[in-house]
Amino acid sequence: MKALSIRQPWAWLIIHGGKDIENRTWHTKFRGRFLVHAAKGMTKAEYMTALQVVSGAASFDVLRGLPMMEDLERGGIIGSVELVDSLDTSDSPWYMGEKGFVLRDPKPLPFIPMNGRLGFFDVPAEVHS
């Protein structure tokens, strides 16, 4: 199965917070379910920026449910989501990039520690089954 590394707290927001767009600088022809890999890296500034975006894009319940920076799982698989399109623009409040992957049907998974990679990468079936 394919996986994509996404920095926290964006990865958590895809799985738990209704984030329906993953912002990227590139398009993909890939369509289908992929594993959401929470990257190891996250700065305090990135977390604070995300809080500002969440306060405008999500409900108060999502903001209240967002884990503190030190409690976010990093460096592994946290769930899966379906990629249904790759767009140049979107009306989604989560869209803020040059390109956007349209996401639906997120499913949390038990945390699986794993190194990430750039772009979509393959994860052996025995790891996520």
Residue pairs with C-beta under 8 A, 6 or more apart in sequence:
1 33
1 34
1 35
1 80
1 122
1 123
1 125
1 128
2 30
2 32
2 34
2 35
2 120
2 121
2 122
2 123
3 34
3 35
3 36
3 37
3 77
3 114
3 116
3 120
3 121
3 122
3 123
4 22
4 34
4 35
4 36
4 37
4 119
4 120
4 121
5 37
5 38
5 39
5 116
5 117
5 118
5 121
6 14
6 22
6 36
6 37
6 38
6 39
7 38
7 39
7 41
7 42
7 46
8 38
8 39
8 42
8 47
8 72
8 73
8 74
9 42
9 47
9 50
9 54
9 66
9 67
9 69
9 72
10 19
10 22
10 50
11 36
11 37
11 38
11 39
11 78
11 79
12 38
12 66
12 67
12 72
12 73
12 78
13 19
13 50
13 54
13 58
13 62
13 66
13 94
14 22
14 36
14 79
14 81
14 103
14 106
15 36
15 78
15 79
15 81
15 106
15 107
15 108
16 62
16 65
16 106
16 108
17 54
17 58
17 62
17 65
17 66
18 58
18 59
18 62
19 57
19 58
19 94
19 103
20 92
20 94
20 102
20 103
20 104
21 90
21 92
21 94
21 95
21 97
21 100
21 101
21 102
21 103
22 83
22 100
22 101
22 103
23 94
23 95
23 96
23 97
23 98
23 99
23 100
24 97
24 98
24 99
24 100
24 101
25 97
25 98
25 99
26 99
27 86
27 99
28 83
28 86
28 101
28 120
29 86
30 83
30 120
31 83
31 84
31 85
32 82
32 83
33 80
33 81
33 82
33 83
33 105
34 80
34 81
34 82
34 83
34 120
35 77
35 79
35 80
35 109
35 123
35 128
36 77
36 78
36 79
36 80
36 81
36 106
37 76
37 77
37 78
37 114
37 116
38 72
38 73
38 74
38 75
38 76
38 77
38 78
39 74
39 75
39 116
40 74
40 75
40 116
41 74
42 69
42 72
42 74
44 69
47 69
51 63
51 66
53 94
53 96
54 62
54 63
54 66
55 63
56 93
57 93
57 94
58 93
73 111
75 113
75 114
75 115
75 116
76 111
76 112
76 113
76 114
77 109
77 111
77 112
77 114
77 123
77 127
77 128
78 108
78 109
78 111
79 106
79 107
79 108
79 109
80 106
80 107
80 109
80 128
81 103
81 104
81 105
81 106
81 107
82 103
82 104
82 105
83 101
83 102
83 103
84 102
84 103
84 104
85 101
85 102
86 99
86 100
86 101
86 102
87 99
87 100
87 102
88 98
88 99
88 100
89 95
89 100
90 100
90 102
92 100
109 128
112 127
112 128
114 123
114 127
